[in-house]
Amino acid sequence: MKAVFNVAITKPEGGIRFARKETEIDFVPVAGMEVEDSVWDRPVEVVSVCYGIESKELFIDLKKHTAKNLQDQKSLLKMYRDHGWEAREE
């Protein structure tokens, strides 16, 4: 089943960006579960899971990542892109 993982990357002065990664999985994650990816040093918590009836996809929100400032946020977005995630700075 297709799964779309989303993580919000925020910064203290405001402004939110998102990174997303699509993949095939053979299970349905639940809130509280942790998932691993090469972008992180340790597993990240699943916050919510939604099934799109029409799209037949799982949308999985992960615990947000808080950047220190704008430059840190840009660095984090680049790190996600370097690990195969879609992440835009716009």
Sequence and secondary structure as in RCSB ss.txt:
>XXXX:A:sequence
MKAVFNVAITKPEGGIRFARKETEIDFVPVAGMEVEDSVWDRPVEVVSVCYGIESKELFIDLKKHTAKNLQDQKS
LLKMYRDHGWEAREE
>XXXX:A:secstr
 EEEEEEEEE TTS EEEEEEEEE SS   TT EE  TTSSS EEEEEEEEETTTTEEEEEEEEEE SSHHHHHH
HHHHHHHTT EE   
